[in-house]
Amino acid sequence: MKFPTLPVAALCLAVLLSVPQALACTTMIVTPGASADGSMMVTHSDDDELGDQRIIYVPAKRQTGERKIYADAYRYPRIVTDDRGPGYDTPGFRPTPYLAKIPYERIWKLLGRRQETSFAYFDGNYGIMNEKNLMMGECTNGANYEPRPNPKGTGGPQRIFYSSELSRIALENCATAREAVRLMGALIDEYGFFSTGETLLVGDEKEAWVFEMCALPDAKYHSAWVAKRVPDGEYFVAANTFRIRDVVKNDPDNFQYSRLLIPGLRKLGWWDEAKQGPVDWLRAVSPGEYNHPYYSLRRVWRAMDRVNPDLGLSPWVKDTYSRDYPFSIPPKGKLAVTDVFSLYRDHYEGTPFDLTKGTAAGPYGDPHRFVGPYDGNQNNVDKEKKFYGAWERAISVFYQGYTFVCQTRPKGPDMTRGLVWFGPDVSYTTVFTPFFAKAAQLPESYQTGSPQKFDPASAWWTFDLLANWSRLNFKRMTEVDIKPAQQALEAEALAAVAALDKAVAGRPEAEQRRLVTAFGDKTAAKALTTWKDLTYTLFAKYSDGYINLPDSDAKAVGYPASWLNATDYRDGPTTYDMK
């Protein structure tokens, strides 16, 4: 099949139009009964390499008057405001216009109690974790209807919420997952939802829920949401397609849903329970997978198959509405936090879909496949899209902006129980560094930096620089140099977390907070210094295709024979014979 021929200007325009919506993520839950140490884990890879990659500390504040609601910008900075701490008061940028304002009194009424002082939390493109150890994960999904915001309700229903601000309001006001689900659902029902379909994972120390939402094209039944609890002892994964299926009635301990859902679907003709039986949420509101077949479901299969290969799940399904993959599964062996890191570093190694193999991987097993104009928007749900081909979509992908694993450890002291393992840039080549949820601040290096301008002080740029350099000789550089350094830093951090548990015991709360804050600064500084030194070392070591070490002669490594045989190397000028 021939690829389309486009003039340069058209190519550039296609790329520019596609980039701002490349928000394609993988998100997971590990319940306490499924984890090695009884932790609850909620995770997220934010796959938007040119967006705002900062993790921002948002301090607690007195909540008076009205709460501003924003529609985040895709590019840096996502929000500019002085009402969410210094991290968002970005110098050199104008304040972000807000969509709407809601009285705090109304939020508290929907919450069912007053919360006059907000909880401090860590924020990214979506809320991450608050000081009460409430955790969030996210992925974007295709929906049948994806409207723009409508803050004033002009010509249609009011729509002021996307999942990003919903998650933040929940972290500001809620201490438990169940409370967060109820508040976010009530806000959607009252104030409306806009844009893509969304999944938010919501977890606390004991419970975790999958909360999914979308807009509906009706004036009265304008939005819908469903929420399902993940049973303890099980593992859950989502990857850019809704994962909740049948809507369960009269079981609020395990399933909740919008009061607008059933009548809205009936009015729209999207689902009729009398004729079709229980509502299938995915089939009713979504066209299914993004971009191309298996863009989402292959990742769901891969994660589940790694977590429990004894289930014998097939990587092949009938269609995008397949029920072959359970909502959640018990793992074969209980998962440690390092096992979750490994899941996020997967390229289908050892399977028929292994991206480190084949001609496209080049001579050095590079699993990255760049997106071009022939691939189109990575969030494409257009049924009329023409496919010129497709790459497998792995969990670890070149356009990851950051990945985190939130963890609440029931055996840890209160001050060190909750933490976020945060890895800037691509998960395969990053280092997951722990920051405690009760810390009083985050390192400046992690709250700094735009992907549009190189900044050596930025943690994201530190990891992105080496990730890009590694593609010069990917397999050798990652296996020989990067992975050993990565594993050493993460092992050292794990040991240091255990030591800090003991160090804070018995100390005054203010001293404990000082210690956990300083721990984050010190651990992050060690990771960044190590990574910068490693980057400079590898600049010289792999320059110009050699292995070039200070105390030995440079070694020419060339290319593997298997790759040479796939090129025109054998047809080169090795003789003067005329052919």
C-alpha positions as a printed Julia matrix, in Angstrom:
579×3 Matrix{Float64}:
   0.0     0.0     0.0
   1.36    3.41   -0.92
   1.71    6.17    1.62
   0.14    9.56    0.88
   2.32   12.18   -0.74
   1.9    15.56    0.9
   3.7    18.86    0.36
   5.96   19.99    3.2
   3.51   22.66    4.37
   0.72   20.12    4.58
   2.94   17.72    6.48
   3.81   20.38    9.05
   0.16   21.39    9.43
  -0.92   17.78    9.92
   1.63   17.29   12.66
   0.75   20.54   14.41
  -2.93   19.7    14.37
  -2.38   16.21   15.71
   0.04   16.96   18.54
  -2.21   18.84   21.02
  -4.52   15.84   21.41
  -1.93   13.09   21.79
  -3.13   12.43   25.34
  -3.03    8.65   25.4
  -2.32    7.06   28.75
  -2.14    3.78   30.65
  -3.44    3.63   34.21
  -3.56    0.85   36.84
  -4.78   -0.14   40.29
  -3.14   -2.69   42.58
  -5.39   -3.38   45.56
  -3.94   -4.27   49.0
  -4.74   -7.96   48.61
  -2.91   -8.0    45.28
   0.25   -6.25   46.51
   3.27   -7.79   48.17
   3.21   -5.5    51.22
  -0.51   -4.76   51.49
  -0.18   -1.38   49.74
  -2.84    0.24   47.63
  -1.28    1.5    44.4
  -2.8     3.81   41.79
  -0.71    4.6    38.73
  -0.69    6.7    35.58
   1.53    7.39   32.58
   0.72   10.75   31.06
   1.59   10.2    27.42
   1.78   13.75   26.04
   5.44   14.49   25.45
   5.01   18.14   24.42
   2.61   19.11   27.19
   3.32   20.46   30.67
   5.41   17.8    32.44
   5.72   19.41   35.86
   4.53   17.88   39.11
   3.3    20.82   41.2
   2.87   21.07   44.95
  -0.44   22.79   45.73
  -0.53   23.89   49.4
  -3.55   23.77   51.67
  -5.55   27.01   51.71
  -8.54   28.61   53.33
 -11.53   28.03   51.04
 -13.72   31.13   50.99
 -15.98   32.66   48.41
 -15.83   30.9    45.05
 -13.62   28.26   43.48
 -12.35   29.06   39.97
 -12.69   26.32   37.34
 -10.16   26.17   34.49
  -9.85   24.39   31.18
  -6.14   23.48   31.17
  -3.93   24.39   28.26
  -2.25   21.41   26.61
   1.12   23.13   26.33
   3.24   24.59   29.12
   2.08   26.15   31.37
  -1.16   24.23   31.95
  -2.53   26.87   34.34
  -1.2    30.23   35.47
  -2.76   31.48   38.69
  -1.75   32.82   42.1
  -4.46   30.95   44.01
  -2.81   27.49   43.94
   0.54   28.23   45.46
   3.79   29.48   43.93
   4.16   26.46   41.61
   1.38   27.73   39.35
   2.28   31.42   39.57
   4.55   31.0    36.54
   6.71   34.08   35.82
   6.45   35.61   32.36
   2.96   34.3    31.57
  -0.41   35.97   31.88
  -2.98   34.5    34.29
  -5.17   31.81   32.73
  -8.77   32.94   32.19
 -11.14   30.81   34.2
 -14.22   29.14   32.73
 -16.51   29.61   35.7
 -16.68   29.95   39.45
 -18.55   27.79   41.97
 -19.34   28.87   45.55
 -17.49   26.73   48.04
 -20.76   26.48   49.95
 -22.22   24.6    46.97
 -19.26   22.23   46.78
 -19.61   21.5    50.49
 -23.34   20.85   50.14
 -22.64   18.29   47.41
 -19.82   16.89   49.55
 -22.14   16.58   52.54
 -19.87   18.47   54.95
 -17.82   21.63   55.24
 -14.15   21.6    54.24
 -13.06   25.13   55.02
  -9.36   24.39   54.59
  -8.35   22.4    51.55
  -5.97   19.47   51.65
  -2.52   19.96   50.14
  -1.83   17.8    47.11
   0.5    17.01   44.22
  -0.83   18.01   40.82
   0.05   17.23   37.21
  -2.11   17.4    34.11
  -4.6    15.72   36.45
  -4.61   15.58   40.24
  -2.2    12.99   41.65
  -2.3    12.54   45.46
  -3.25   14.55   48.53
  -1.98   14.67   52.1
  -4.77   12.29   53.17
  -3.33    9.67   50.8
  -6.19    9.91   48.32
  -4.75    8.88   44.94
  -5.75    9.46   41.31
  -4.89    7.96   37.91
  -6.27    8.83   34.46
  -6.72    7.86   30.84
  -8.55    9.51   27.96
 -11.18    7.57   26.01
 -13.23    7.98   22.87
 -16.84    9.06   23.37
 -19.75    9.39   20.97
 -20.07   13.07   21.83
 -17.13   15.33   22.73
 -18.34   18.95   23.03
 -16.39   22.08   23.88
 -16.88   23.8    27.24
 -20.0    25.92   27.59
 -19.57   27.85   30.85
 -22.59   30.11   30.43
 -24.94   27.5    28.99
 -25.3    29.47   25.76
 -27.38   27.59   23.19
 -27.24   24.4    25.24
 -26.53   23.01   28.7
 -23.79   24.39   30.9
 -20.55   22.4    30.68
 -17.69   23.52   32.91
 -15.94   20.33   34.0
 -13.27   18.12   32.52
 -11.64   15.32   34.52
  -8.58   17.45   35.39
 -10.46   19.99   37.53
 -12.77   17.31   38.9
  -9.78   15.39   40.21
  -8.33   18.52   41.8
 -11.54   19.5    43.58
 -11.76   15.95   44.91
  -8.18   16.08   46.22
  -8.8    19.47   47.81
 -11.88   18.26   49.68
 -11.96   14.48   50.05
 -10.15   11.97   52.26
 -11.59    8.73   50.84
 -12.14    7.28   47.38
 -15.85    6.74   47.93
 -16.31   10.35   49.01
 -14.39   11.55   45.92
 -16.54    9.46   43.56
 -19.74   10.88   45.02
 -18.5    14.48   44.88
 -17.2    14.26   41.3
 -20.39   12.56   40.17
 -22.55   15.23   41.79
 -20.48   18.01   40.17
 -20.89   16.45   36.71
 -24.63   16.01   37.18
 -25.08   19.63   38.23
 -22.52   21.54   36.15
 -21.95   19.37   33.09
 -18.97   17.69   31.42
 -17.14   18.54   28.2
 -14.56   17.08   25.79
 -13.38   13.48   25.5
 -14.51   10.5    27.47
 -12.41   10.03   30.59
 -11.43    7.45   33.18
 -10.25    8.49   36.63
  -8.91    5.9    39.04
  -9.58    6.84   42.65
  -7.97    5.03   45.56
  -7.38    5.34   49.29
  -5.73    2.97   51.74
  -8.63    0.49   51.64
 -10.75    1.05   48.52
 -10.24    1.79   44.84
 -12.8     2.81   42.25
 -12.85    3.22   38.47
 -14.79    6.39   37.63
 -15.7     6.92   33.95
 -17.5     9.87   32.39
 -18.61   11.5    29.14
 -20.88   14.18   27.74
 -24.32   13.5    26.26
 -25.9    15.66   23.5
 -29.08   16.61   25.32
 -30.14   19.79   27.08
 -31.49   18.03   30.16
 -29.49   14.79   30.17
 -26.22   16.48   29.37
 -23.61   14.21   30.94
 -23.14   10.75   32.34
 -20.8     8.8    34.6
 -20.41    5.34   36.1
 -18.14    4.06   38.88
 -17.17    0.51   39.8
 -15.16   -0.68   42.79
 -12.16   -2.92   42.16
 -12.44   -5.98   44.43
  -9.66   -6.36   46.96
  -7.07   -8.89   45.85
  -7.34   -7.83   42.21
  -5.45   -5.79   39.63
  -6.98   -3.36   37.13
  -5.64   -1.69   33.97
  -7.12    0.76   31.47
  -5.55    2.1    28.29
  -7.63    4.64   26.38
 -10.88    2.77   26.21
 -13.69    2.57   28.76
 -13.38   -0.59   30.88
 -16.73   -0.61   32.69
 -19.41   -2.61   30.89
 -22.78   -3.56   32.46
 -24.42   -0.93   34.65
 -25.35   -2.57   37.96
 -28.36   -1.21   39.85
 -29.01   -1.27   43.59
 -25.46   -2.11   44.67
 -24.01    1.22   45.88
 -21.2    -0.5    47.77
 -19.74   -1.7    44.46
 -21.36    0.34   41.67
 -22.6     3.92   41.35
 -23.85    5.88   38.35
 -25.33    9.19   37.26
 -29.01    9.91   37.69
 -28.87   11.3    34.13
 -27.49    8.13   32.54
 -30.48    5.82   32.03
 -33.05    8.45   30.97
 -30.44   10.19   28.82
 -29.52    7.06   26.89
 -33.19    6.2    26.45
 -34.03    9.66   25.11
 -31.06    9.67   22.74
 -31.87    6.19   21.47
 -28.39    4.98   22.44
 -29.69    2.19   24.69
 -33.11    0.74   25.51
 -33.07   -1.55   28.54
 -36.45   -3.04   27.68
 -35.12   -4.28   24.34
 -31.38   -4.64   24.96
 -31.12   -5.6    28.6
 -28.74   -3.99   31.15
 -26.88   -0.95   29.85
 -23.46   -1.76   28.4
 -21.65    1.49   29.26
 -18.83    1.09   26.73
 -21.05    0.08   23.82
 -23.69    2.7    24.62
 -21.48    5.8    24.82
 -18.24    5.08   22.95
 -16.94    4.07   19.52
 -14.25    2.06   21.31
 -10.53    2.1    20.68
  -8.52    5.11   19.62
  -6.5     5.42   16.46
  -6.4     1.82   15.21
  -7.39   -1.71   16.27
  -5.46   -2.93   19.33
  -4.19    0.56   20.13
  -5.82    0.14   23.55
  -6.69   -3.51   23.97
  -3.22   -4.83   23.23
  -1.91   -2.91   26.25
  -4.75   -4.25   28.41
  -3.91   -7.78   27.27
  -0.18   -7.33   27.82
  -0.5    -5.96   31.34
  -2.99   -8.65   32.38
  -0.97  -11.42   30.74
   2.17  -10.33   32.58
   0.32  -10.05   35.89
  -1.33  -13.47   35.49
  -0.2   -15.54   32.48
  -2.12  -18.56   33.83
  -5.36  -16.95   32.63
  -4.29  -17.69   29.04
  -5.78  -14.47   27.68
  -5.48  -14.07   23.91
  -3.97  -10.95   22.33
  -6.58  -11.25   19.58
 -10.24  -10.27   19.96
 -13.29  -10.1    17.72
 -13.81   -6.35   17.89
 -13.4    -3.2    19.97
 -16.33   -4.19   22.22
 -14.78   -7.51   23.2
 -15.52   -8.89   26.66
 -12.52  -11.22   26.56
 -10.6    -9.18   29.13
 -12.09   -9.15   32.65
 -12.67   -5.89   34.47
 -10.01   -6.91   37.0
  -7.96  -10.02   37.74
  -6.11  -11.65   40.63
  -2.34  -11.61   40.03
  -0.44  -14.89   39.87
   1.99  -13.5    42.42
   1.51  -10.46   44.59
   2.95   -7.29   43.08
   5.71   -5.15   44.55
   6.11   -1.53   43.54
   9.12   -2.54   41.41
   6.87   -4.98   39.51
   4.65   -2.05   38.63
   7.67   -0.05   37.44
   8.48   -3.0    35.18
   4.96   -3.08   33.71
   5.4     0.53   32.66
   8.7    -0.33   30.92
   7.17   -2.88   28.57
   7.58   -3.02   24.77
   6.01   -6.49   24.33
   9.42   -8.09   24.79
   9.33  -11.83   24.13
   5.97  -11.75   22.32
   5.12  -11.74   18.6
   4.63   -7.97   18.96
   8.12   -7.26   20.35
   9.02   -3.74   19.27
  12.72   -4.32   19.93
  12.8    -6.79   17.02
  12.52   -6.48   13.25
  13.64   -4.02   10.61
  11.73   -1.12   12.15
  13.76   -1.46   15.36
  16.89   -0.6    13.39
  20.28   -2.18   14.06
  20.16   -1.6    17.82
  16.71   -2.78   18.85
  15.06    0.61   19.31
  11.38    0.02   20.28
  10.28    3.58   19.6
   8.1     4.3    16.57
   7.65    7.98   15.84
   4.27    9.32   14.77
   3.94   10.83   11.29
   1.18   12.54    9.31
   0.14    9.17    7.87
  -0.71    7.99   11.42
  -3.09   10.86   12.11
  -4.27   12.04   15.5
  -3.43    9.51   18.21
  -6.89   10.07   19.7
  -8.67    9.41   16.42
 -12.04    7.64   16.7
 -13.17    8.38   13.14
 -14.68    5.23   11.62
 -13.87    6.54    8.15
 -10.16    6.88    8.85
  -7.95    5.38    6.14
  -5.17    3.16    7.45
  -1.86    3.12    5.61
  -0.42    0.87    8.3
   0.04    0.93   12.05
   2.66    0.34   14.72
   1.94   -1.64   17.83
   1.23    0.67   20.78
   3.3    -0.38   23.78
   2.86    0.69   27.41
   6.26    2.41   27.3
   6.2     4.85   24.41
   8.42    7.69   23.23
   5.74   10.3    23.94
   5.38    9.61   27.65
   5.6    12.89   29.55
   5.78   11.35   33.0
   4.74    8.22   34.89
   3.9     7.86   38.56
   2.99    5.14   41.02
   1.04    6.36   44.05
   1.44    4.03   47.0
  -0.19    3.92   50.43
   1.65    1.49   52.71
  -0.5     0.38   55.68
   2.52   -0.66   57.76
   4.26    2.7    57.41
   3.97    5.5    60.01
   1.31    8.08   59.27
   3.84   10.65   58.02
   5.51    8.25   55.56
   2.56    6.0    54.7
   1.68    7.67   51.4
   4.13    8.48   48.63
   4.35    9.13   44.91
   7.07    7.43   42.87
   7.48    9.95   40.07
   9.4     9.36   36.84
   9.77   12.24   34.36
   9.79   11.46   30.63
   9.8     7.91   29.19
   9.23    5.2    31.78
  11.8     2.82   30.26
  14.69    5.22   30.76
  13.51    7.28   33.76
  14.16    6.84   37.46
  11.15    6.59   39.79
  11.9     8.88   42.73
   9.75    8.89   45.91
   8.03   11.99   47.26
   5.95   11.7    50.42
   2.35   12.9    50.24
   2.69   14.83   53.49
   5.81   16.71   52.38
   5.64   20.47   52.69
   7.05   21.06   49.19
   8.51   19.38   46.09
  11.97   19.97   44.58
  12.09   23.0    42.29
  13.65   20.9    39.51
  10.49   18.79   39.28
   8.24   21.87   39.22
  10.23   23.55   36.44
  10.58   23.31   32.7
   8.8    23.6    29.36
   9.25   20.92   26.68
   9.44   23.74   24.15
  12.69   25.18   25.6
  15.66   23.24   26.91
  16.3    23.87   30.59
  19.2    22.06   32.31
  17.61   22.84   35.69
  14.5    20.85   34.8
  14.18   17.22   35.9
  12.13   16.42   32.81
  14.85   17.68   30.48
  17.49   15.73   32.4
  15.73   12.45   31.62
  14.53   13.43   28.17
  18.05   14.29   27.03
  19.47   10.86   27.85
  16.35    9.1    26.54
  16.89   10.69   23.14
  20.65   10.01   23.15
  20.01    6.35   24.0
  18.41    5.82   20.59
  21.86    6.16   19.05
  22.64    2.62   20.23
  19.53    1.67   22.19
  20.0    -1.94   23.25
  23.63   -1.6    24.28
  23.2     1.76   25.99
  20.1     0.8    27.97
  21.25   -2.68   29.0
  24.88   -1.89   29.75
  24.64    1.63   31.13
  21.16    3.0    31.82
  19.28    0.1    33.41
  22.0    -0.74   35.97
  22.11    2.91   37.09
  18.32    3.09   37.15
  17.98   -0.09   39.2
  20.66    1.01   41.66
  18.97    4.38   42.3
  15.53    2.83   42.74
  16.86    0.11   45.06
  18.66    2.76   47.11
  15.47    4.81   47.33
  13.44    1.79   48.46
  15.94    1.12   51.24
  15.96    4.79   52.22
  12.14    4.84   52.47
  12.29    1.92   54.91
  14.97    3.7    56.92
  12.93    6.9    57.04
   9.96    4.97   58.46
  12.13    4.32   61.51
  13.72    7.77   61.59
  10.42    9.66   61.95
   9.06    7.46   64.73
   8.42    9.33   67.95
   9.39   12.76   66.64
   7.1    15.82   66.73
   4.9    16.17   63.66
   6.65   19.33   62.44
  10.03   17.59   62.62
   8.64   14.55   60.77
   7.34   16.8    57.98
  10.7    18.51   57.74
  12.39   15.14   57.41
  10.11   13.81   54.67
  10.41   17.05   52.71
  14.2    17.02   52.97
  14.2    13.35   51.97
  12.44   14.2    48.69
  14.92   16.98   47.96
  17.94   14.79   48.72
  16.74   11.71   46.83
  15.75   13.74   43.78
  19.08   15.62   43.8
  20.97   12.31   43.9
  18.96   10.94   40.96
  19.45   14.07   38.85
  23.17   14.38   39.58
  23.71   10.73   38.75
  21.7    11.05   35.54
  23.52   14.16   34.36
  26.9    12.55   35.0
  25.76    9.41   33.2
  24.55   11.48   30.25
  27.89   13.25   29.87
  29.72    9.93   30.15
  27.56    8.35   27.45
  27.96   11.36   25.16
  31.63   10.46   24.9
  31.31    6.69   25.16
  28.96    6.31   22.18
  29.97    9.28   20.05
  30.13    8.61   16.3
  29.06    4.99   16.65
  32.09    3.83   18.66
  32.58    2.42   22.13
  35.01    5.06   23.29
  36.41    4.72   26.82
  39.13    6.87   28.46
  41.63    4.08   29.16
  41.37    2.05   25.94
  41.27    2.46   22.2
  37.93    3.22   20.64
  36.09    0.12   19.41
  34.1     0.14   16.18
  30.92   -1.88   16.84
  29.22   -1.49   13.45
  25.91   -3.23   12.85
  24.55   -6.75   13.57
  24.78   -9.19   10.67
  21.02   -9.77   10.76
  20.39   -6.09   10.14
  23.1    -5.8     7.46
  21.44   -8.67    5.6
  18.22   -6.67    5.5
  19.97   -3.71    3.86
  21.79   -3.26    0.52
  25.16   -3.74    2.24
  25.91   -6.89    0.23
  25.39   -4.94   -2.99
  28.05   -2.38   -2.11
  31.18   -1.59   -4.19
  33.29   -4.64   -3.35
  34.56   -5.28   -6.87
  35.48   -3.5   -10.08
  33.38   -5.91  -12.12
  30.75   -4.23  -14.24
  27.24   -5.49  -13.74
